[in-house]
Amino acid sequence: MTSRQCQILLFTLAHVCVISYAQKRSDCETTAEGPASCVPLSECRSIKQLLQRSILFGSDLQRLEASQCGFHQDEPLVCCTSPATRPPQSAQSTVKDKNSLLPKAPDCGTQLINRIVGGERTRITDFPWTVRIQHYDRRYEEYAFHCGGSLINKKYVLTAAHCVSGIPASWTISAVRLGEWDVLSDPDCVNDDNDCFDPVQDIQVEKVIVHEKLINTRLQVHNDIALLRLAKEARMSQTVQPICLPLSKEFDTRRYDGINMFVAGWGQTELETNSRYKLVVGVKGVSQQHCRRQYLTANIDDRQICAGEESGKDSCKGDSGGPLMDMVVSESSVVYYLSGIVSFGKRCGMKNVPGVYTKVNRFGEWILANLEP
């Protein structure tokens, strides 16, 4: 259901009981979120933001229905939490407080084995933050995996906005799968099935948050980032761990030109539509100037990273939304940071043509602002 359809729904509900503004304003003193007032829709920021979402779930529609409290001069009234009832808090302090919702090294970005070889099958415990996003196609009544993502804490997955917005009308985002390695086996085992890891975790998606300034056209893709809130916490294990986000100040000036990074996923390979096993490929960052020459109309800017121009080594269809990882080595540890999100490119693995990734550290404030405990 589109935002426009939800607006129509809200207007329809309001028409069912045409009640005056004065009569209804006092009948909306409390909600599940706290004290509230019955106000015109145009004055309620939280309901307007809900209507602007590209994807709405059953719980969202229930909230819309429950919020209607009358009708006044051709505008619906909604039960809206009063801003005055919430303690004043600056945007900066809110972001600072929410930093605690994200894990810090060594509680993120680590794996059992730190050996990396590009362009081959991973080990079962490699990149335990890599997830698969499941779509449900109502038309054919079937489930399929079309994108990847990265677990950033127990409740949130970071992915590309184009994976969840602008998808076919018959598709919905149903769940994410964590702890996957071999898509044809569950659980995954080694040593002749004598040493098995935990089964995969399929967790329903409770909320989809798409960047409000997403641009996704044939010529340009910008702000290609989205958050998925899980219906329950992921259970941490050897094959399920969060990746670190590069949101501290030292990453503000980090240059990715010439840096060796890694992409992992189950996307298209040379011979198959999707890989059976989780794969990893090494890619090297390239300059913005070189990238702009390859994508003349795309308006590549500093919110994006370009990487991978070696023939046959690239992220590809099905890897969308997955992680571009920066391996930071210190004397005591190796930590992986989510430097980018697979966004778009030309033909996979073309020589001298890099892929384009959403640069995560440019969206730190947006990520933190949209996290909830």
MOPE-V200531 format. One line per field, one symbol per residue. phi: phi as a letter, one per 30 degrees, with the letter a starting at -180 (. if undefined). Layout:
phi = ???
This chain:
phi = .dedddddddddddddbdbdeddcedcbdbbdckebbdbeedccddddddddddbbceddddddddddbkabhibdcbdbddeddcddadddddddddeddcdcecdaibbdbcdbbdibddddcdhdcdbccccccddchbcacbbcabdcadcbccbddddbbideddcbdcabccidbcdcbaddbbhhicbccdddcccdddacbcedcecbbdcbbbhdbacccddbddcdadcbbdcdcdcdddddcdccdiddbbbblcdecdcbdbddcdcbbdbcdbddddddddbdcdhdbddbccaibdeibadbejdeiddccccccbdcabbccddbbecaacddiddicddcbdddddbedddddcdbe
